Amino acid sequence: MTTTHDNRPNRSGDGRLHEENDTGASAAARGAAPYADHRGAPDQGELDLAERRALRRVPGLSTELTDVHEVEVRSLRLERVVLIGVWTSGTQVDADNSLHELKHLAETAGAAVLEGLTQRRPKPDPATYVGRGKAEEIRDIAASTGADTVICDGELAPGQLRQLEDVVKVKVVDRTALILDIFAQHARSREGRTQVELAQLSYLLPRLRGWGDKLSRQAGGRAGGGNGGVGLRGPGETKIETDRRRINTRMSKLRRELAQMATAREVKRDTRRVRQVPAVAITGYTNAGKSSLLNRLTGAGVLVEDELFATLDPTVRQARTPDGRAFTLSDTVGFVRHLPHQLVEAFRSTLEEVTDSDLILHVVDAAHPDPEQQLAAVRQVFGEIEAQDVPEIVVLNKADAADPVVLNQLRTREPGAIEVSARTGHGLEELIGALSGALPSLDREIHVMLPYERGDLVSRVHDEGRVVEEEYTGRGTAMHAWVPEMLAGKLDEYVVTVP
């Protein structure tokens, strides 16, 4: 599967990017059997020579802008990027899906994708991620297409970042930095911006030497190696050490601010616990339709965008089951494969909405090419935040647009899953029924006569319990209801005998 460099996007008269057809490369891509992971086999590391020597173009990854005005406006701000991924295990389909997801991430960040390339290797090159020869090929591709950035589908070590940038001669960004950039663009609340800044600084701190010559060292003492000479040996890594000190000071301040915000969030959560209102968290892969589902269930009016990580700040809304039981629904930040560890740490207080919930609605994009990978990625994050023991209902969203074969596979893997469409409303009644049955049950049935001056208790019965019957009499408000045990204790003095 050899790359033919003539198959590159050309700019047409209307400013759009098009890819020319490359019959030879397409035939090679179709005819090559995908490699399975041979890890542990006797011939470990033995890859087909042609695959190991070639960068494989992933078709359909160029960003198409269809409106001329849109091209004119966006050309002022869009970076032109080339994507590169190293394929170490799994199938070629898995590698292509991963690069397509990277394309969506890049476009969400505001970039125009020109090329997408994958390389088959036993493991990423420790020096340049793709190997020196492939890095030089990428340099030529970037130069011929006019790209100003290369985005790698993985997290690069500081040394890999620096050395790859030295070879390709354009800016190099890894997957983690790209996701952090998207979070920085979408953060709206003070807490969200603080969390993102903390994650960005955590990522930047070990990479201060990897961002070009601006942070180059000043040789001190014998570090000059004799090249500096008398009078030219400076005080050492002054600029880097100063930057590190400032970053560490800033991170300490951000952590203190987040701790204060977490305290306020915990107070609200404690109020809900005292009132014993069950909490339901809507979570899942990014762009799976969580906000759309929340809007359908509660009419919350939350922002809905067809892009990754449109929701960063959690939204909590109150809702009721058909029999009148109150509960809260929380829309949380979406997850993604290889979610940066810095983000999990920075967003830990937000993710506690999931950990402390009574029930998780795990939303899956059933129309995605690989929804099972999404399920696995989200559950991996559940493990990191210790939410794996919270009861879970799997919701297969976008069922109206899903492939029937994929849906059948998901039904087999997740027998209790519920198929819905937040766009059309299909399956919502079944979901509400399953949600009602999965919520913690109310503990006690009561018959009380509440004096009119105790309207506060009447309000709490409505908010926290399920009212079966209510009547206004000369003595007060007669109520037949199911309530939590804690509230039942406050109502004991008003209990009446039912004939």
QUIBEL-V492585 format. One line per field, one symbol per residue. ss: DSSP state (h for helix, s for strand, l for the rest). phi: phi as a letter, one per 40 degrees, with the letter a starting at -180 (. if undefined). A space follows every 10 residues. Layout:
ss=???
phi=???
//
This chain:
ss=llllllllss slllllsssl llhhhhhhhh hlllllllll llllllllhh hhhlssslll lllllllhhh hhhhllllss ssssssslll lhhhhhhhhh hhhhhhhhll ssssssssss llllslllsl lhhhhhhhhh hhhhhlllss sslllllhhh hhhhhhhhll sssshhhhhh hhhhhhlllh hhhhhhhhhh hhhhhllhhh llhhhlllll hhhhllllll lllllllhhh hhhhhhhhhh hhhhhhhhhh hhhhhhhhhh hhhhlllsss sssssllllh hhhhhhhhll llllllllll llllssssss lllllsssss slllslllll hhhhhhlhhh hhhhhlllss ssssslllll hhhhhhhhhh hhhhllllll lsssssslhh hllhhhhhhh hhhllllssl lllllllhhh hhhhhhhhll lllsssssss lhhhhhhhhh hhhhlsssss ssllllssss ssslhhhhhh hhhhsllll
phi=.ccbcccbcb ccccgccbbc cbcccccccc ccccccccdg cdbdgcbdcc cccbcccccg bccbbcbccc ccccccbccb bbcabbbbag bccccccccc ccccccccch bbccabbbbc acadcccbgb gcccccccdc cccccgcbab bccicccdcc ccccccccgb cbbccccccc cccccccbcc cccccccccc ccccdcbccc bgccbccbcb gcccggccgc gbccchcccc cccccccccc cccccccccc cccccccccc cccccfccbb bcbiccgchc cccccccbgc gcdbbcacfc bbccbbbcab cdcgccabbb cbccbadfcd dccccccccc ccdcccccab cccbcccccb ccccdccccc cdccbfbccc dbbcbccgcc bccdcccccc cccbdccbcb bcccgcgccc cccccccccd cccbcbbbbc dccbcccdcc cccbbbccaa acbcciccbb abbcdccdcc cdcbcbccc
//
